[in-house]
Amino acid sequence: MRQVLALYDRGKRKMLLHLPTGAGKTVIATLIIDRLLCRFGRDSKVLFVAHRKELLDQTAKTLQRQIPRARISIEQGERTADLDAQIIIASIQSLMHRKNAYPADRFSAIICDECHRALAPRWLDVIDYFHEQRSGSTLLLGMTATPRRTDGRSAVALFDTVAYAITKPELQDLGYLVPVHYWSIRADLHLDRVKLSGGDFQLTALSRQMNTEAVRGLTLGAWQARGKGKKTLAFCASVAHARQLAADFAAAGYRSAFIDGRTRDRGGLLGRFAAGEIDVLFNYGVLTEGFDDPTIECLLMARPTTSPLVYNQCLGRGLRPHSGKHFCTVIDIVDRTTHQLQYGACEFAGLPRGWRSRGRDPFRESRALGRVRVNDPDAFAAIRKARSLDDVQDLLMALPPEVIVAGLDGEPVPYYEPVKADAEPDRKQSENALRHLLRQAGAPVRRVEISAETIEKAGPRGDQANDSEIVRVRVRLGAPHINNERFEYLLWHLERATGWMVEFARPARTQAYVRSPRAILRSILPEGQRIVKFAQARSKDSVIADVSGMQAEDVEGIDRIQKDFQQATGLTLELRGQLAFGF
């Protein structure tokens, strides 16, 4: 909000907010509208433009709840807005036919939801009428999770300035999104035989490839292995595909249903899903956008796509946080040949095509990989060719120490011998590796608890085979740590080195651990300022940050940042190193 108003004061009139799905665009728009009404005065009016009835009604409810004093009216279908209302929420379909009912200079601000659509002719006509033909004081603000469209064009071309952008990992650190556990299931989909239409796979041909007994069986098996027991929303390639998958799951004993554009009593069906009466809800073309159920724990992506927009909208349905929900499992059915146009979470995160996350979060992997620093060209080239985080870590451990500036996530490289996937861990070696790695990381360990349980494995003909031992490790930390990302990767290293299941027992004071103070500071900083270094001070209740782009004379701004940070985290913030006057 501060950035938007600051840029407006500097003469910027076309701005873009790049906000991932799940960032709360409606709430953010509400707060901005509230500030704009205060800024422009009582007589100012705001136009909010969207393209779906559900989004209009949802926005109206949020605005009325947050700004009860404002007069709000809707222009859509049979509903005609009150021209004297302070806030008019309109569908683009209705507005393009009724815009002449409004004076061109009626609105002080125009907010476009899902503004990647604003490059379409009907959107451009509306924007031209209300913004381009006015004197130049109207604010045009666009919000989207995916500025780049399927046709290659970008909303940045229309909205000149990106006022604010935040990434999925940053929203995860702040607690507004949950991490992803991503599993790509490779199948013989023969997507090279499927033609493209409108920038994506032609749906009839795609459905033929996906709606086969073999692929449906693979889809059911993948969900049973990774998603069983989790409330699941599935995206399908066609109505017939959704209906048949629902029947397959029902035949296997699971509560399933499907929904499409012609489903009667959609509200009742979605109510049953929300109440937990349906294990898996299969949909085609209905719940991709504007659907919000934070209790969804698993997404079954049974609809390959070449569109970043479509994939992002699907992915966003499962990332909203909910009590007791720590992550969202994503099961992606992909072509075994890694089709060069198929788009998935790894491509979305900027990882190389063919990358294997193996249950980890691709967005966090991408961030961790981006912080690796080596000073040898051959080592750099080898890391760029890696196709998993395991490959990268093995390469780093094989390099001479003088070549490595920073390992994964910018941390020092831990050295250990990974336990092979098909090997039975040696108890003594694993325990030594565990304690060695904890010492290397400098973790504030208070106690390590190791327990083992024996499970019986059945042989191929039902006869009893050798018993198997599962070892679980619980590491009790002495104090909450300021960098939860570092400890997530430490867990991964510990499990690779021991072959055991490891978890941290966090102390009672966990807020600073769960919500990364670094991410909170990043969200507080004004445009043009970035964190260069972030570290814990000697006192566990304070942190030190080097921030570039900060003006020494802006004492009031520095004081505000420090106060906002302390209020959000309970930690004292010391700014130093990058200020013009220096410390």
C-alpha positions in Angstrom: 0.0 0.0 0.0 2.8 2.4 0.9 4.6 1.6 -2.4 1.4 2.3 -4.4 0.8 5.7 -2.8 4.5 6.6 -3.0 4.7 5.8 -6.7 1.4 7.7 -7.3 2.9 10.8 -5.6 5.9 10.4 -8.0 3.6 10.6 -11.0 3.1 6.9 -11.7 -0.4 6.1 -12.9 -0.2 2.5 -14.2 0.9 0.0 -11.7 1.1 -3.8 -11.3 0.9 -5.9 -8.2 2.5 -9.4 -8.9 1.0 -11.5 -6.2 1.0 -15.4 -6.2 -2.2 -17.2 -6.0 -3.1 -17.4 -2.3 -1.5 -14.0 -1.4 -5.0 -12.6 -0.6 -5.5 -10.3 -3.6 -9.0 -9.4 -2.5 -8.0 -8.4 1.0 -5.0 -6.4 -0.4 -7.3 -4.7 -2.9 -9.7 -3.8 0.0 -6.9 -2.2 2.0 -5.7 -0.2 -1.0 -9.3 1.0 -1.8 -9.7 2.1 1.8 -6.5 4.2 1.6 -7.4 5.6 -1.8 -10.8 6.8 -0.6 -9.0 8.5 2.3 -6.4 10.0 0.0 -8.7 11.3 -2.8 -11.5 12.5 -0.5 -15.2 11.7 0.1 -16.3 12.5 -3.4 -13.8 10.0 -5.0 -15.0 6.8 -6.5 -13.3 3.5 -7.2 -14.0 1.0 -10.0 -13.1 -2.7 -9.4 -13.2 -4.8 -12.5 -13.3 -8.7 -12.6 -14.5 -11.3 -15.0 -16.4 -13.8 -12.8 -19.6 -13.4 -10.8 -18.1 -15.4 -7.9 -15.2 -12.9 -7.7 -17.5 -9.9 -7.8 -19.6 -11.2 -4.9 -16.6 -12.3 -2.9 -15.0 -8.9 -3.3 -18.2 -7.1 -2.3 -18.5 -9.1 0.9 -14.8 -8.4 1.8 -15.1 -4.7 1.1 -18.3 -4.4 3.1 -16.7 -6.1 6.0 -13.6 -4.1 5.9 -15.1 -0.7 4.9 -18.6 -0.7 6.4 -19.0 3.0 5.9 -18.6 2.8 2.1 -21.5 2.5 -0.3 -20.8 -0.5 -2.6 -22.8 -1.5 -5.7 -22.4 -4.2 -8.3 -22.7 -3.9 -12.1 -23.2 -7.4 -13.5 -25.9 -9.2 -15.5 -29.3 -8.2 -14.3 -27.7 -6.1 -11.5 -27.3 -2.4 -12.3 -25.0 -0.3 -10.1 -26.0 2.8 -8.2 -24.0 5.5 -9.9 -23.6 7.4 -6.7 -21.9 4.5 -4.9 -18.3 5.1 -3.8 -17.2 1.7 -4.9 -18.6 0.0 -8.0 -17.7 -3.7 -8.6 -18.3 -4.6 -12.3 -17.9 -7.6 -14.5 -15.9 -6.9 -17.7 -18.7 -8.5 -19.8 -21.3 -6.1 -18.5 -19.1 -3.0 -18.3 -18.0 -3.2 -21.9 -21.6 -2.8 -23.0 -22.6 -0.3 -20.3 -19.5 1.9 -19.9 -21.2 4.8 -21.6 -23.7 5.0 -18.7 -20.7 6.4 -16.7 -18.9 9.7 -17.3 -15.4 8.9 -18.5 -13.9 10.9 -15.6 -16.1 9.2 -13.0 -13.4 7.2 -11.1 -10.3 8.2 -9.3 -8.9 4.7 -9.4 -9.5 1.6 -11.5 -8.5 -1.8 -10.1 -8.3 -4.8 -12.5 -8.3 -8.3 -10.9 -6.5 -11.1 -12.8 -5.1 -8.3 -15.0 -3.2 -10.6 -17.3 -6.6 -10.7 -19.1 -6.4 -6.9 -19.6 -4.6 -7.3 -22.9 -7.8 -8.7 -24.5 -9.7 -6.2 -26.7 -12.8 -5.9 -24.5 -10.6 -5.0 -21.5 -8.5 -2.6 -23.5 -11.7 -0.8 -24.6 -12.9 -0.3 -21.0 -9.4 0.8 -19.9 -9.2 3.3 -22.8 -12.6 4.8 -21.9 -12.0 5.3 -18.2 -8.3 5.9 -18.0 -6.7 6.9 -21.3 -9.3 9.6 -22.1 -9.1 11.2 -18.7 -6.7 14.0 -17.7 -4.1 11.6 -16.5 -4.9 11.6 -12.7 -6.7 8.3 -12.6 -4.8 5.4 -11.0 -4.9 2.1 -13.0 -3.8 -0.8 -10.7 -3.6 -4.4 -12.0 -3.3 -7.5 -9.8 -2.2 -10.9 -11.1 -0.4 -14.0 -10.1 0.9 -14.6 -13.7 1.7 -11.4 -15.7 2.8 -13.5 -18.7 0.0 -14.9 -20.7 -0.2 -18.2 -22.7 0.3 -16.2 -26.0 3.6 -14.9 -24.7 2.4 -11.3 -24.0 2.9 -9.8 -20.6 0.7 -7.5 -18.5 3.8 -5.5 -17.7 3.5 -4.0 -21.2 0.2 -2.3 -20.1 1.0 -1.6 -16.5 4.2 0.4 -16.7 5.5 -0.1 -13.2 5.6 -3.2 -11.0 4.7 -1.6 -7.6 5.2 -4.7 -5.6 6.1 -8.4 -6.1 6.5 -11.2 -3.6 7.4 -14.9 -4.2 5.7 -18.1 -3.0 8.6 -19.0 -0.6 8.4 -15.6 1.0 4.7 -16.0 1.5 5.4 -19.5 2.9 7.9 -18.0 5.3 5.3 -15.4 6.4 2.7 -18.1 7.0 0.3 -17.0 4.2 0.9 -20.1 2.1 1.9 -23.7 2.9 4.9 -25.4 1.3 4.5 -28.0 -1.4 5.4 -31.7 -1.3 5.7 -32.3 -5.1 5.7 -35.7 -6.8 5.9 -36.0 -10.5 4.6 -39.4 -11.7 5.9 -40.3 -15.2 3.7 -42.1 -17.6 3.6 -42.9 -21.3 1.2 -40.1 -22.3 2.6 -39.6 -25.8 1.9 -35.9 -25.6 3.9 -35.4 -28.8 0.9 -36.7 -30.6 -1.4 -34.0 -29.1 -1.8 -30.9 -31.1 -1.9 -27.4 -29.6 -4.9 -25.1 -29.6 -4.9 -21.6 -28.2 -1.5 -22.1 -26.7 -2.4 -25.3 -24.8 -3.0 -29.0 -25.5 -6.1 -29.6 -27.7 -8.5 -30.9 -25.1 -10.3 -33.7 -27.1 -6.9 -35.2 -28.1 -5.5 -34.7 -24.6 -8.5 -36.5 -23.1 -7.9 -39.5 -25.4 -4.4 -39.9 -24.1 -5.4 -39.4 -20.4 -8.6 -41.3 -20.3 -7.2 -44.8 -20.9 -7.4 -47.7 -18.4 -3.6 -47.7 -18.1 -3.2 -44.0 -17.3 -6.2 -44.0 -15.0 -4.8 -47.0 -13.1 -1.5 -45.2 -12.7 -3.3 -42.1 -11.5 -5.2 -44.1 -8.8 -2.0 -45.9 -7.7 -0.1 -42.7 -7.4 -2.8 -41.1 -5.3 -3.0 -44.3 -3.1 0.8 -44.0 -2.5 1.1 -40.3 -1.9 -2.4 -38.8 -1.3 -4.5 -41.4 0.4 -6.1 -40.0 3.6 -5.7 -36.4 2.4 -8.6 -34.3 1.2 -8.0 -34.1 -2.5 -9.0 -31.9 -5.5 -8.3 -33.4 -8.9 -8.0 -31.5 -12.2 -9.0 -33.6 -15.3 -8.6 -33.4 -19.1 -12.3 -33.6 -19.9 -15.8 -34.2 -18.5 -15.6 -37.8 -19.5 -12.2 -38.2 -17.9 -13.4 -36.6 -14.6 -16.5 -38.9 -14.6 -14.5 -42.1 -15.3 -11.8 -41.3 -12.7 -14.5 -40.7 -10.1 -16.0 -44.1 -10.9 -12.6 -45.8 -10.7 -11.9 -44.3 -7.3 -15.4 -45.2 -6.1 -14.9 -48.8 -7.3 -11.7 -48.9 -5.2 -13.7 -47.9 -2.1 -13.1 -44.2 -1.9 -15.7 -41.5 -1.6 -15.5 -39.6 -4.8 -17.5 -37.2 -7.0 -17.1 -35.1 -10.1 -18.2 -31.6 -11.0 -18.3 -29.7 -14.3 -20.1 -26.7 -15.8 -23.4 -28.6 -16.1 -23.5 -30.1 -12.6 -26.7 -29.4 -10.8 -26.7 -28.3 -7.2 -23.0 -27.3 -7.4 -23.4 -25.6 -4.1 -24.6 -28.7 -2.4 -21.8 -30.8 -3.8 -19.1 -28.3 -2.8 -20.7 -28.1 0.6 -20.3 -31.9 1.0 -16.7 -31.6 -0.1 -16.1 -28.8 2.4 -17.6 -30.9 5.2 -15.2 -33.7 4.5 -17.8 -36.1 3.1 -15.9 -36.6 -0.2 -12.3 -37.9 -0.3 -11.6 -36.8 -3.9 -13.4 -34.3 -6.0 -12.7 -34.5 -9.7 -13.4 -31.4 -11.7 -13.1 -30.2 -15.3 -13.1 -26.4 -16.0 -14.9 -25.3 -12.9 -12.6 -25.0 -9.9 -9.5 -23.8 -11.6 -10.1 -20.1 -10.6 -11.9 -18.3 -7.8 -12.5 -21.5 -5.7 -11.3 -21.3 -2.2 -11.2 -24.2 0.3 -8.2 -24.0 2.7 -8.8 -27.5 4.0 -7.6 -29.1 0.7 -4.5 -31.1 1.5 -3.7 -32.7 -1.9 -3.9 -31.7 -5.5 -4.1 -34.4 -8.2 -2.9 -32.9 -11.5 -4.3 -35.3 -14.0 -4.6 -32.6 -16.7 -1.2 -31.9 -18.4 -0.9 -28.3 -19.6 1.5 -26.0 -21.5 0.1 -22.9 -19.8 1.8 -21.3 -16.8 -1.5 -19.5 -16.1 -3.6 -22.6 -15.9 -1.0 -24.5 -13.9 -0.6 -21.6 -11.4 -4.3 -21.3 -10.9 -4.7 -25.0 -10.3 -1.8 -25.0 -7.9 -3.1 -22.1 -5.9 -6.2 -24.1 -4.9 -4.2 -26.1 -2.4 -1.7 -23.6 -0.9 -3.9 -21.7 1.5 -3.1 -22.4 5.2 -5.5 -24.0 7.6 -5.3 -25.2 11.2 -3.2 -28.5 11.3 -2.3 -28.2 7.7 1.5 -28.0 7.3 1.9 -28.6 3.6 0.0 -29.5 0.4 0.8 -32.7 -1.5 0.9 -32.2 -5.3 0.8 -35.3 -7.5 1.5 -34.4 -11.1 0.9 -37.0 -13.9 3.6 -36.0 -16.5 4.8 -37.5 -19.8 7.7 -39.9 -19.4 9.5 -38.2 -22.3 9.4 -34.9 -20.3 7.5 -33.2 -23.2 9.3 -29.9 -24.0 6.1 -27.8 -23.6 4.5 -29.5 -20.6 4.4 -27.1 -17.7 4.7 -28.2 -14.1 5.7 -27.0 -10.6 9.4 -27.4 -11.3 9.2 -25.3 -14.5 7.1 -22.8 -12.6 9.8 -22.5 -10.0 12.5 -21.9 -12.6 14.2 -25.3 -12.3 15.6 -27.2 -15.3 13.2 -29.3 -17.3 13.4 -32.9 -16.1 14.1 -31.9 -12.5 13.0 -34.4 -9.9 11.9 -32.9 -6.6 11.0 -36.3 -5.0 8.5 -34.8 -2.5 10.3 -31.6 -1.8 9.1 -28.0 -2.5 10.3 -26.9 -6.0 10.0 -23.2 -5.0 12.3 -23.6 -2.0 14.6 -25.8 -4.0 14.9 -23.1 -6.7 15.7 -20.5 -4.0 18.3 -22.7 -2.3 19.9 -23.5 -5.7 20.1 -19.8 -6.6 22.2 -19.2 -3.5 24.9 -21.7 -4.4 28.2 -19.9 -5.3 31.2 -21.5 -6.9 34.3 -19.8 -8.5 35.1 -22.5 -11.0 33.5 -22.5 -14.5 33.5 -26.3 -14.8 31.9 -26.7 -11.4 29.3 -24.1 -12.3 28.5 -26.0 -15.6 28.2 -29.3 -13.8 25.7 -27.9 -11.2 23.7 -26.3 -14.0 23.3 -29.8 -15.5 22.1 -31.4 -12.3 18.5 -32.7 -12.2 17.9 -33.0 -8.5 19.0 -31.5 -5.2 20.7 -34.7 -4.3 22.9 -34.4 -7.5 23.8 -30.8 -6.5 24.8 -31.7 -2.9 26.9 -34.7 -4.2 28.7 -32.4 -6.6 29.4 -29.8 -3.9 30.8 -32.4 -1.5 33.1 -33.7 -4.3 34.6 -30.2 -5.1 37.7 -28.8 -3.4 36.6 -26.5 -0.5 38.4 -23.5 -2.1 36.1 -23.7 -5.1 32.9 -23.3 -3.0 31.8 -19.8 -1.9 28.4 -21.0 -0.6 26.4 -24.2 -0.7 22.7 -24.8 -0.8 20.7 -21.8 0.4 23.9 -19.9 0.9 25.0 -22.0 3.9 28.4 -23.8 4.3 28.5 -27.2 2.7 27.9 -30.1 5.2 30.0 -33.2 4.4 28.7 -36.8 4.8 28.3 -40.1 3.1 24.6 -40.5 2.0 22.9 -43.8 2.8 22.0 -45.6 -0.4 18.3 -45.9 -1.0 18.3 -49.7 -1.1 20.7 -50.2 1.9 19.8 -50.9 5.5 21.4 -48.1 7.6 24.0 -49.2 10.1 22.8 -48.0 13.6 26.2 -46.9 14.9 27.3 -45.2 11.6 24.0 -43.3 11.3 24.2 -42.1 14.9 27.7 -40.8 14.4 26.7 -39.1 11.1 23.7 -37.5 12.9 25.8 -35.9 15.7 28.6 -35.0 13.3 26.2 -33.0 11.0 24.5 -31.3 14.0 27.9 -30.1 15.1 28.9 -28.9 11.6 25.6 -26.9 11.4 26.1 -25.4 14.9 22.5 -26.2 15.8 21.4 -25.3 19.3 20.7 -28.9 20.3 19.5 -29.6 23.8 18.8 -33.3 23.5 18.6 -36.0 20.8 16.0 -38.8 21.2 16.4 -41.9 19.0 13.7 -44.6 19.0 13.1 -47.7 16.9 10.1 -49.7 16.1 9.9 -53.1 14.3 7.4 -53.7 11.5 6.5 -57.0 9.9 6.8 -57.3 6.2 4.9 -59.9 4.2 6.6 -61.9 1.6 5.4 -62.2 -2.1 3.1 -65.1 -1.3 1.8 -63.7 2.0 4.4 -65.6 4.2 6.2 -63.5 6.8 9.5 -62.0 5.6 12.3 -60.5 7.6 11.2 -57.9 10.1 12.2 -54.3 9.3 13.3 -51.6 11.8 12.2 -48.0 11.4 14.3 -45.5 13.4 12.8 -42.1 14.3 14.9 -39.2 15.6 13.7 -36.2 17.5 16.1 -33.4 18.0 15.2 -30.9 20.8 16.4 -27.4 20.1 17.6 -25.2 22.9 16.1 -22.0 21.5 13.9 -20.9 18.5 16.1 -20.0 15.6 15.6 -17.1 13.2 16.2 -19.0 10.0 13.7 -21.8 9.5 14.8 -22.4 5.9 18.3 -23.4 7.1 16.8 -26.0 9.4 14.5 -27.4 6.7 17.6 -28.2 4.7 19.5 -29.5 7.7 16.6 -32.0 8.2 17.1 -33.2 4.6 20.8 -33.6 5.1 20.3 -35.5 8.3 17.9 -37.9 6.7 20.2 -38.5 3.7 23.2 -39.1 6.0 21.3 -41.5 8.4 18.5 -43.1 6.4 16.3 -42.3 9.4 13.2 -40.2 9.9 14.2 -37.0 11.6 12.2 -34.1 13.1 12.9 -31.1 15.3 11.0 -30.6 18.5 10.6 -26.9 18.7 10.4 -25.0 22.0 7.3 -23.3 23.2 8.3 -19.9 21.7 7.9 -20.8 18.0 6.6 -17.7 16.3 10.1 -16.6 15.1 10.8 -20.1 13.8 7.6 -20.6 11.9 7.4 -17.1 10.4 10.8 -16.2 9.2 11.9 -12.7 10.4 13.9 -12.3 7.2 10.7 -12.7 5.1 8.8 -10.4 7.4 11.5 -7.7 7.0 11.4 -8.2 3.2 7.7 -7.5 3.2 8.1 -4.3 5.3 10.9 -2.8 3.2 9.9 -0.1 0.6 10.5 -0.5 -3.1 14.1 -0.4 -4.1 15.5 -1.6 -0.8 16.7 -5.2 -0.4 18.3 -7.3 2.3 22.0 -7.9 1.7 22.8 -9.7 4.9 20.6 -11.0 7.8 22.0 -12.6 10.9 21.2 -13.2 14.6 23.0 -10.9 17.1 24.6 -12.1 20.2 21.4 -11.6 22.0 18.7 -14.2 21.0 16.1 -11.4 21.0 17.7 -9.2 18.3 18.9 -9.5 14.7 21.2 -7.5 12.5 20.4 -6.6 8.9 22.3 -4.9 6.1 19.8 -3.2 3.8 20.8 -1.6 0.5 19.0 1.4 -1.1 18.2 3.1 2.3 18.8 6.8 2.7 20.6 7.8 5.9 18.5 11.0 6.2 15.3 9.0 6.2 15.4 8.7 10.0 11.6 8.4 10.2 11.4 5.6 7.7 14.2 3.7 9.4 12.4 4.1 12.8 9.1 2.9 11.2 10.8 -0.2 9.8 12.4 -1.1 13.1 9.1 -0.6 15.0 7.0 -2.6 12.5 9.6 -5.4 12.5 9.6 -5.6 16.3 5.8 -5.6 16.5 5.6 -8.5 14.0 8.4 -10.7 15.4 9.1 -9.6 18.9 12.8 -9.2 17.9 14.8 -6.0 18.0 16.2 -5.0 14.6 19.6 -3.3 14.1 20.1 -1.8 10.7 23.7 -1.3 9.6 26.4 -1.7 7.0 24.5 -0.4 3.9 23.3 3.0 5.2 25.0 6.0 3.7 26.4 7.2 7.0 27.6 3.7 7.9 28.1 2.2 11.4 
